[in-house]
Amino acid sequence: MDSWKQWLPGYGVDWHLRPPEAGVEAVRRQLLAVLEDCHGTESDRLRWRVHTAERAQELWLLRDQIFQIVTTQHCLAQAQERIDGLLSAFGTVLPASMISRV
């Protein structure tokens, strides 16, 4: 039944599903709102990545891609304004030292 364990000796697998960290859902909703008026395959892929991210750090790392899509479909100023608007949301789920390295 557990024959797969012979291939991964000493490898502990944690099969328990964990709920998202507190505040991650709020940040996820804000990221999706930034992408709301963006269309196309790349936008859809990015929305999927936002939906499947489990940690705030994963969402933080998607900012650059969000910036690129908004810049392409709207303008640089619009992208900068939208990304800057996300900083306060990330401030509730990430350490200040991580956000200050922007």
C-alpha positions in Angstrom: 0.0 0.0 0.0 2.8 2.5 0.9 5.2 1.2 -1.7 6.1 4.7 -2.8 7.9 5.1 0.5 10.7 2.8 -0.6 11.7 5.4 -3.2 11.8 8.2 -0.8 13.4 6.9 2.4 13.5 9.3 5.2 11.4 11.8 3.3 8.5 13.0 5.5 5.5 14.0 3.5 3.0 16.3 5.0 -0.4 15.5 3.3 -2.4 17.8 5.5 -4.0 20.7 3.7 -3.4 23.9 5.5 -5.7 26.9 5.3 -4.2 30.1 3.8 -2.4 32.3 6.2 -4.5 35.1 7.8 -4.9 38.0 5.5 -3.8 36.2 2.4 -7.4 36.0 1.1 -7.8 39.8 1.3 -4.5 40.4 -0.6 -5.5 37.8 -3.2 -8.8 39.6 -3.8 -7.0 42.9 -4.2 -4.5 41.4 -6.7 -7.4 40.0 -8.7 -9.1 43.4 -8.6 -6.0 45.0 -10.1 -6.3 42.4 -13.0 -10.0 42.8 -13.4 -9.9 44.8 -16.6 -7.0 42.9 -18.1 -7.8 40.3 -20.8 -6.0 37.6 -22.7 -4.2 34.3 -22.1 -1.4 35.8 -20.0 -3.9 37.6 -17.8 -5.8 34.4 -17.3 -2.7 32.5 -16.5 -1.7 35.1 -13.9 -5.2 35.0 -12.4 -4.8 31.2 -12.0 -1.4 31.7 -10.3 -3.0 34.3 -7.9 -5.8 31.9 -7.1 -3.5 29.0 -6.4 -0.9 30.9 -4.3 -0.9 29.6 -0.8 1.3 32.1 1.0 1.7 35.9 1.0 5.2 35.6 -0.3 4.0 33.8 -3.4 1.5 36.7 -4.0 4.3 39.2 -3.4 6.4 37.6 -6.1 3.6 37.9 -8.6 3.6 41.7 -8.5 6.1 42.1 -11.3 4.1 40.0 -13.6 0.9 42.0 -12.7 2.8 45.2 -13.3 3.9 44.0 -16.8 0.4 43.0 -17.8 -1.2 46.3 -16.6 1.5 48.3 -18.3 1.0 46.4 -21.6 -2.8 46.7 -21.5 -3.1 50.2 -20.0 -0.1 52.3 -19.3 3.0 52.6 -17.1 1.4 55.2 -14.8 -1.7 53.1 -14.3 0.4 50.0 -13.5 2.5 52.0 -11.0 -0.5 53.4 -9.3 -2.1 50.0 -8.9 1.0 48.3 -7.6 1.6 51.1 -5.1 -2.0 50.7 -3.9 -1.2 47.1 -2.9 1.6 47.9 -0.5 -0.7 48.6 2.4 -2.4 45.2 1.9 0.9 43.4 1.9 1.9 45.3 5.0 -0.6 43.3 7.0 0.7 39.9 5.9 4.5 40.4 5.3 7.3 41.7 7.5 8.1 45.4 6.9 11.7 44.5 6.0 10.5 42.5 3.0 8.2 45.3 1.8 10.8 48.0 2.3 13.1 46.3 -0.3 10.8 47.4 -3.1 
